[in-house]
Amino acid sequence: MTSVGTRVKVTIRCKACGERFILKGKKEKGRIDTGFKQCICNNDKDFYIETTDF
């Protein structure tokens, strides 16, 4: 039997350029996985991240 993580809506806003991404993710063991790597401006570290449960 596999455990399914809780689905969450994740809003990521880049602090460098202001671009906003809205993604679906899974919350498992205190981590949220969306597959997001970096912004289109090549920023990969400095973001505002907000999560909302479905």
Backbone as JSON, one array per atom type, in Angstrom:
{
  "sequence": "MTSVGTRVKVTIRCKACGERFILKGKKEKGRIDTGFKQCICNNDKDFYIETTDF",
  "N": [[0.84, -1.17, 0.0], [0.62, 2.18, -0.88], [1.31, 5.45, 0.37], [-0.46, 8.43, -0.11], [0.36, 11.77, -0.6], [-0.81, 14.92, 0.76], [-2.62, 17.08, -1.31], [-1.73, 20.31, -2.41], [-2.11, 23.81, -3.18], [0.27, 25.87, -4.58], [1.72, 29.0, -4.49], [4.18, 30.79, -6.01], [6.3, 33.5, -5.91], [8.69, 35.4, -7.55], [11.32, 37.15, -6.05], [13.16, 38.68, -7.38], [12.29, 39.45, -10.04], [9.53, 39.56, -9.93], [7.78, 37.81, -11.16], [5.07, 35.47, -11.21], [4.1, 32.23, -10.21], [1.75, 29.64, -10.27], [1.19, 26.61, -8.89], [0.49, 23.06, -8.55], [1.05, 20.9, -5.84], [2.5, 18.28, -3.79], [2.28, 17.51, -0.4], [4.4, 15.97, 1.69], [5.68, 14.4, 4.47], [6.47, 16.84, 5.72], [7.62, 18.27, 3.64], [7.17, 20.06, 0.55], [6.51, 19.19, -2.69], [6.81, 20.37, -5.9], [8.16, 20.35, -8.24], [9.28, 22.62, -9.21], [12.01, 24.53, -10.34], [13.53, 26.92, -11.14], [13.15, 30.48, -11.74], [12.12, 32.33, -14.71], [13.95, 34.33, -14.99], [16.31, 33.27, -14.25], [16.71, 33.13, -11.5], [17.15, 31.14, -8.68], [16.89, 30.91, -5.95], [15.65, 32.96, -4.33], [12.6, 33.49, -3.26], [9.11, 34.23, -2.61], [6.92, 32.1, -1.01], [3.78, 30.6, -0.89], [1.31, 28.51, 0.47], [-1.76, 26.67, -0.02], [-4.29, 24.56, 1.1], [-6.23, 22.16, -0.76]],
  "CA": [[0.0, 0.0, 0.0], [1.4, 3.42, -0.93], [0.64, 6.6, 0.97], [-0.59, 9.56, -1.01], [0.51, 13.02, 0.13], [-1.87, 15.9, 0.67], [-2.47, 17.99, -2.44], [-1.76, 21.72, -2.03], [-1.9, 24.83, -4.21], [1.47, 26.61, -4.2], [1.95, 30.24, -5.24], [5.58, 31.18, -5.89], [6.58, 34.8, -6.52], [10.12, 35.69, -7.61], [11.67, 38.43, -5.45], [14.03, 39.42, -8.3], [11.59, 40.06, -11.17], [8.1, 39.68, -9.64], [7.0, 36.79, -11.88], [4.29, 34.62, -10.3], [3.81, 30.88, -10.69], [0.77, 28.93, -9.46], [1.43, 25.19, -9.16], [-0.06, 22.06, -7.65], [2.12, 20.13, -5.25], [2.17, 17.26, -2.79], [2.92, 17.71, 0.89], [4.75, 14.68, 2.28], [6.7, 14.41, 5.52], [6.93, 18.2, 5.99], [8.15, 18.89, 2.42], [6.22, 20.26, -0.54], [7.17, 18.92, -3.97], [6.09, 20.86, -7.08], [9.01, 20.19, -9.41], [9.76, 23.95, -9.59], [13.46, 24.63, -10.22], [14.0, 28.31, -11.16], [12.34, 31.46, -12.46], [12.58, 32.61, -16.08], [15.07, 35.27, -14.91], [17.42, 32.43, -13.75], [16.76, 33.12, -10.04], [16.8, 29.81, -8.16], [17.0, 30.89, -4.5], [14.98, 34.02, -3.59], [11.18, 33.47, -3.6], [8.03, 34.19, -1.62], [6.17, 30.88, -1.26], [2.55, 30.51, -0.11], [0.58, 27.27, 0.18], [-3.16, 26.58, 0.36], [-4.83, 23.21, 0.93], [-7.39, 22.05, -1.64]],
  "C": [[0.89, 1.24, 0.0], [0.61, 4.54, -0.29], [0.66, 7.76, -0.02], [-0.5, 10.83, -0.18], [-0.68, 13.93, -0.08], [-1.6, 16.85, -0.48], [-2.61, 19.43, -1.94], [-1.57, 22.6, -3.26], [-0.74, 25.69, -3.72], [1.61, 27.83, -5.11], [3.39, 30.66, -4.95], [5.76, 32.5, -6.62], [8.08, 35.08, -6.41], [10.38, 37.07, -7.0], [12.51, 39.3, -6.38], [13.24, 40.14, -9.39], [10.08, 40.2, -10.97], [7.22, 38.68, -10.37], [6.3, 35.87, -10.88], [3.97, 33.3, -10.98], [2.81, 30.25, -9.73], [0.84, 27.46, -9.86], [0.65, 24.32, -8.19], [1.11, 21.26, -7.12], [1.6, 19.11, -4.29], [2.96, 17.55, -1.53], [3.13, 16.34, 1.51], [5.89, 14.87, 3.28], [7.3, 15.8, 5.73], [7.52, 18.93, 4.79], [7.03, 19.07, 1.42], [6.98, 20.1, -1.85], [6.29, 19.4, -5.11], [6.88, 20.61, -8.36], [9.58, 21.51, -9.89], [11.26, 24.03, -9.35], [13.95, 26.07, -10.16], [13.05, 29.17, -11.97], [12.9, 31.67, -13.87], [13.73, 33.61, -16.1], [16.32, 34.59, -14.34], [17.62, 32.49, -12.24], [16.35, 31.73, -9.57], [16.84, 29.75, -6.64], [16.05, 31.84, -3.77], [13.52, 34.16, -4.01], [10.3, 33.68, -2.38], [7.22, 32.96, -1.98], [4.99, 30.82, -0.32], [1.82, 29.25, -0.5], [-0.85, 27.35, 0.7], [-3.62, 25.15, 0.12], [-6.03, 23.25, -0.01], [-8.6, 21.69, -0.83]]
}
